[in-house]
Amino acid sequence: MLPYGNGRSYGDSCLNDGGTLLHARSLDRFIRFDASTGLLECEAGVLFSEILDLVVPQGWFLPVTPGTKFVTVGGAIANDVHGKNHHRAGTFGRHVTELELLRSDGSRMVCSADLHPDWFAATVGGLGLTGLITRARVQLRKIAGPWMSCEVHRFEDLAGFFRLSEQSDRDYEYTVAWVDCVSKGKGLGRGLFTRANHAPAHPDARPPSPGRRPNVPLTPPFSLINPLSLRVFNTLYYHRQRKEVSRATTHYEPHFYPLDGIGSWNRIYGPHGFMQYQCVVPPREAQACTEALLDAIAASGEGSFLAVLKQFGDVRSPGLLSFPRPGTTLALDFPNRGHSTLSLLNRLDEIVAAAGGAVYPAKDARMSADSFKRYFPDWEFFSHYIDPGFSSSFWRRVTE
């Protein structure tokens, strides 16, 4: 069997073909919240969106959040998710002060950095394989309100991204860039760099109207993401900002969760869906390796609609199989065109492996067993902590 949260992993790490899924969303109760300290205890099926609805009006925020708020606490721990503030806060698991693990033999174990720390390290980033996380305590971070002070800088090439990152990481909590992965030559790696901090209180400001979010109503018979539409979109998106720098105060939702504002957005990729790919490469190889990755993508004609580039800091992740590590991370999604797409991803794997990097299991559906074992050398030690009643499609694929 395998725990299943809200199904927001892109690959098969949350799937268990031929086995049983434990749907954990019904573990959705808040247990306690101390509004004076920001310590929250809840069951593992609670969504990040539900936490935000509770704590933001009381002046608190998630310490780390990925690009969607529709993930469960248990899923966030099992994948040790990261966000735009990794260089400051590290991964989500660093802010989990305690969790309870239910094993298939019926035993329960309370784990933390001090209590059963080996089990804690195995469970954080452990892909749900050590047992069912039933509840957790999380330390939130204080904010003045729901607003963000944002700056968007346009950069003309890959060197511009690394220059802006170096300038920004000290003074800005959140940094991330969109990259035009279709552009070649002098414009290779051009994009828009966003840096932000939580804003002071704005007593007169009003949050966006909830309303009805737009929704992609059906799956078209073919992918709407193709070489022509990608080139048009990327060109228009890059030039949408005429100034070199723009500044604005915005609500946290469009800043952190732009895709959550569009229902069923994945349908635009057509009936064959898409392949997500995220890698990290170490600092010494970062610029050359990222350039090689973008070169390979541009040459393939496969192109990515969403190409996100950011720096990971040197804040150590707590989990044995945690993905983030110091370096540069690139996240992409490609329309699934079968063999040609898989060939491109294998080529990207070669570049990442040669640089000593890694690929993110939560966003993978095809990495080889050899690649996984190279990316995560602690996998064999971790396997001693796997619950004998638990498995997943991903784990069988990369170990058997």
C-alpha positions in Angstrom: 0.0 0.0 0.0 1.0 3.7 -0.3 -0.3 6.9 1.2 -2.0 9.3 -1.3 -2.6 12.9 -0.5 -4.1 15.2 -3.1 -2.3 13.8 -6.1 -0.3 16.8 -7.1 3.0 14.9 -7.8 3.6 14.9 -11.5 5.0 11.4 -11.8 4.4 8.0 -10.2 5.8 8.6 -6.7 2.2 8.8 -5.5 0.9 5.9 -7.5 0.9 2.2 -6.7 0.0 0.2 -9.8 -1.5 -3.2 -8.7 -1.5 -2.2 -5.1 -3.6 -0.2 -2.6 -3.7 3.6 -2.2 -4.5 5.0 1.3 -6.5 8.2 0.5 -5.3 10.5 3.3 -7.3 13.6 2.5 -9.9 12.6 5.1 -7.3 13.2 7.8 -8.3 16.9 7.5 -8.6 18.1 11.1 -6.8 21.0 12.8 -5.6 19.9 16.2 -4.3 23.1 17.7 -2.9 26.4 16.6 -1.0 28.9 18.9 -1.5 32.3 17.4 1.1 33.8 19.7 3.9 31.5 18.6 2.8 30.3 15.2 3.0 26.6 16.1 0.4 24.6 14.2 -0.6 21.0 14.7 -2.9 19.3 12.2 -3.6 16.0 10.6 -1.6 15.0 7.5 -4.5 15.4 5.0 -4.9 19.1 5.6 -4.3 21.2 2.5 -1.9 24.2 2.4 -4.8 26.2 1.2 -6.8 25.4 4.3 -3.8 26.4 6.5 -3.5 29.7 4.7 -7.2 30.4 5.2 -6.8 29.9 8.9 -3.5 31.5 9.7 -3.0 34.5 7.3 -5.7 36.6 8.9 -3.9 36.0 12.2 -0.6 37.2 10.9 1.2 33.9 10.0 2.3 32.2 6.8 3.7 28.9 5.6 7.5 28.7 6.2 7.9 27.1 2.8 5.4 26.5 0.0 5.7 25.0 -3.5 4.0 26.4 -6.6 0.5 25.1 -5.6 -1.4 25.4 -2.4 -3.4 22.3 -3.1 -0.9 19.9 -1.5 -1.4 18.1 1.8 0.9 18.4 4.8 1.7 14.7 4.6 2.6 15.0 0.9 4.7 18.1 1.5 6.7 16.2 4.2 7.0 13.0 2.1 8.4 15.0 -0.8 10.2 17.5 1.4 9.0 20.3 -0.9 10.8 23.5 -1.5 9.8 27.0 -2.6 11.2 30.3 -3.8 12.9 31.0 -0.4 15.1 27.9 -0.3 18.2 30.1 0.0 16.8 31.5 3.3 14.4 28.8 4.8 15.5 25.5 3.2 12.9 22.8 2.7 9.5 22.3 4.4 10.9 19.5 6.4 13.2 21.8 8.3 10.1 23.5 9.9 8.3 20.3 10.9 9.0 20.0 14.6 7.2 16.6 15.1 5.3 14.0 13.1 3.5 10.8 13.9 4.1 7.7 11.8 1.6 4.8 11.6 3.2 1.6 10.5 1.5 -1.4 8.8 1.9 -3.5 11.9 -0.3 -1.0 13.8 2.5 0.6 15.8 2.7 4.4 16.0 5.9 6.4 16.3 6.4 10.0 17.2 9.4 11.4 15.3 11.4 14.7 15.4 14.9 15.9 15.0 15.5 14.8 18.7 13.0 11.8 19.0 13.8 8.9 16.7 15.8 11.2 14.5 16.8 8.4 12.1 13.1 7.7 11.3 12.4 11.4 11.0 15.2 11.7 8.4 13.9 8.7 6.5 10.3 10.0 6.5 11.0 13.5 5.5 11.5 13.2 1.7 10.8 9.5 2.0 8.1 9.4 -0.7 5.5 7.9 1.7 7.4 4.6 2.0 8.1 4.5 5.7 4.5 4.4 6.7 1.5 6.7 6.9 2.1 10.2 8.4 -1.0 10.8 10.5 -0.3 14.3 11.9 2.5 16.9 12.1 3.5 20.0 14.0 4.8 22.9 11.8 6.4 26.2 12.8 4.9 29.0 10.8 6.5 32.4 10.0 5.2 35.8 11.1 3.9 38.3 8.5 2.3 41.7 8.7 -0.4 40.9 6.2 -1.2 39.1 2.9 0.7 41.4 0.6 4.0 41.0 -1.2 6.5 43.7 -2.3 7.7 42.5 -5.7 10.2 43.5 -8.3 10.5 42.0 -11.8 13.8 42.5 -13.6 14.2 41.6 -17.3 17.5 40.0 -18.2 18.9 39.4 -21.6 20.9 36.2 -21.2 21.8 33.5 -18.7 24.6 35.5 -17.2 22.0 38.1 -16.3 20.1 35.5 -14.2 23.2 34.6 -12.2 24.1 38.2 -11.7 20.6 39.1 -10.4 20.6 36.0 -8.1 23.8 37.0 -6.5 22.6 40.5 -6.0 19.2 39.5 -4.6 19.6 36.5 -2.3 20.9 38.6 0.6 18.0 41.1 0.7 15.1 39.2 -0.7 13.4 36.2 0.8 11.8 35.0 -2.4 13.6 34.8 -5.7 12.7 33.0 -8.9 13.0 33.5 -12.7 11.0 32.5 -15.8 13.3 31.6 -18.7 12.5 31.7 -22.4 13.8 28.2 -23.3 13.0 28.6 -27.0 15.4 31.5 -27.6 18.8 30.7 -29.0 22.1 32.5 -29.7 22.7 35.8 -27.7 19.2 35.5 -26.2 19.8 32.0 -24.8 18.4 32.0 -21.2 16.8 35.4 -21.3 13.9 35.9 -19.0 12.2 37.7 -16.1 13.6 37.6 -12.6 11.2 38.1 -9.7 12.3 39.0 -6.2 10.0 39.7 -3.3 9.5 40.1 0.4 6.4 40.1 2.6 5.1 43.7 2.6 4.2 45.8 5.7 0.6 46.1 6.7 -1.7 47.9 4.2 -4.8 48.8 6.2 -6.7 50.2 3.2 -5.8 47.3 0.8 -8.4 44.7 -0.2 -7.6 41.1 -1.2 -8.7 40.0 -4.7 -12.3 39.1 -5.1 -12.7 35.3 -4.8 -15.1 35.0 -7.7 -15.1 32.0 -10.0 -11.7 31.1 -11.3 -11.4 30.4 -15.1 -11.4 26.8 -16.0 -10.2 24.8 -19.1 -13.5 23.0 -19.7 -12.3 20.1 -21.9 -9.3 18.3 -23.2 -8.6 19.3 -26.8 -7.8 16.5 -29.3 -4.2 17.7 -29.6 -1.8 19.7 -27.5 -2.2 23.5 -27.6 1.5 23.7 -26.7 3.5 23.3 -29.9 6.6 25.0 -31.4 4.6 27.8 -33.0 2.5 28.6 -29.9 5.5 28.4 -27.7 7.6 30.8 -29.7 4.7 33.3 -29.9 3.9 33.0 -26.2 7.5 33.2 -25.0 8.2 36.2 -27.2 5.1 38.1 -26.0 5.7 37.1 -22.3 9.3 38.3 -22.4 8.4 41.6 -24.0 5.2 42.1 -21.9 7.4 44.2 -19.5 8.7 47.1 -21.4 10.8 48.5 -18.6 13.9 46.9 -17.3 12.5 46.8 -13.8 8.9 46.9 -12.6 7.7 47.2 -9.0 4.3 46.4 -7.5 2.6 45.3 -4.3 0.5 42.2 -4.8 -1.5 39.7 -2.9 0.3 36.5 -2.0 -1.9 34.2 -4.1 -0.9 35.3 -7.7 2.7 35.6 -6.5 3.0 32.1 -5.1 0.3 30.2 -7.0 -0.3 31.6 -10.5 -1.5 28.3 -11.9 -3.9 27.6 -9.1 -6.0 30.5 -10.5 -6.8 28.4 -13.6 -8.9 25.2 -13.1 -7.7 22.1 -15.0 -4.9 24.0 -16.7 -3.2 20.7 -17.5 -5.8 20.0 -20.2 -4.1 22.4 -22.6 -1.5 19.7 -23.2 -4.1 17.4 -24.9 -4.9 13.8 -24.4 -1.3 12.7 -24.0 -0.6 15.1 -21.2 2.9 16.4 -20.4 6.2 15.4 -18.8 7.5 17.5 -15.9 11.3 17.6 -15.4 13.2 19.3 -12.6 16.9 19.0 -12.0 19.5 20.6 -9.8 23.2 21.1 -10.7 26.0 22.1 -8.3 27.3 25.7 -8.1 30.6 25.1 -9.8 28.9 23.7 -12.9 25.7 25.7 -12.7 26.1 28.3 -15.5 27.8 26.0 -18.0 25.4 23.1 -17.3 22.2 25.3 -17.4 23.4 26.7 -20.7 23.9 23.1 -22.0 20.4 22.1 -20.9 18.8 25.1 -22.6 20.9 24.5 -25.7 19.6 20.9 -25.8 16.0 22.0 -25.3 16.2 24.7 -28.0 17.8 22.4 -30.5 15.2 19.7 -29.9 12.3 21.9 -30.8 10.4 20.4 -27.8 10.2 23.7 -25.8 8.7 24.2 -22.4 5.7 26.4 -21.7 6.8 27.0 -18.1 10.6 27.1 -17.5 11.5 28.1 -14.0 15.0 28.8 -12.8 16.2 29.5 -9.3 19.1 29.1 -6.9 19.1 26.6 -4.0 21.0 27.8 -1.0 23.3 25.8 1.3 20.7 25.2 4.0 20.9 21.5 4.5 17.8 19.4 3.9 16.8 17.1 6.8 15.7 14.0 4.7 17.8 11.1 3.5 16.2 11.4 0.0 15.6 15.1 0.0 16.1 16.6 -3.5 17.2 20.2 -2.8 21.0 20.7 -2.5 23.2 23.7 -3.1 23.1 24.8 -6.8 20.8 25.9 -9.5 17.5 24.2 -10.2 15.6 24.2 -13.5 12.0 23.1 -13.8 10.2 22.5 -17.1 7.2 20.8 -18.6 7.1 19.3 -22.1 4.0 18.2 -24.1 4.3 14.4 -24.2 5.2 13.5 -27.8 6.3 10.0 -26.9 9.8 8.8 -28.1 11.1 12.3 -29.0 10.2 13.7 -25.6 11.7 10.7 -23.8 14.9 11.0 -25.9 15.2 14.7 -24.9 14.8 13.9 -21.2 17.4 11.2 -21.4 19.8 13.7 -23.0 19.0 16.2 -20.1 19.7 13.3 -17.7 23.2 12.8 -19.2 24.0 16.5 -18.8 22.8 16.6 -15.2 24.6 13.4 -14.2 27.9 14.5 -15.8 27.7 17.7 -13.6 27.0 15.7 -10.4 23.4 16.9 -10.2 20.1 15.2 -9.5 16.5 14.9 -10.8 13.4 15.5 -8.6 11.5 12.2 -7.9 8.2 14.0 -7.2 8.2 15.3 -10.8 9.6 12.2 -12.5 7.9 9.4 -14.5 10.8 7.9 -16.4 14.3 8.2 -14.8 16.3 5.0 -14.9 17.3 2.9 -11.9 21.0 3.7 -12.6 20.2 7.5 -12.7 18.2 7.4 -9.4 21.0 5.5 -7.6 23.6 8.0 -8.8 21.4 11.0 -7.8 20.5 9.6 -4.4 23.5 7.6 -3.1 21.8 7.1 0.3 18.9 5.1 -1.3 20.2 1.7 0.0 20.6 3.0 3.6 17.1 4.5 3.3 15.6 1.2 2.2 16.1 -0.2 5.6 13.3 2.1 6.9 10.7 1.2 4.3 7.6 -0.3 5.8 7.4 -3.9 4.6 3.7 -3.3 3.7 4.4 -0.2 1.6 5.7 0.3 -2.0 5.0 2.5 -5.0 5.3 2.4 -8.7 8.2 4.8 -8.6 10.2 2.8 -6.0 9.7 -0.4 -7.9 10.8 1.3 -11.1 14.0 2.8 -9.8 15.1 -0.1 -7.5 13.9 -3.3 -9.1 
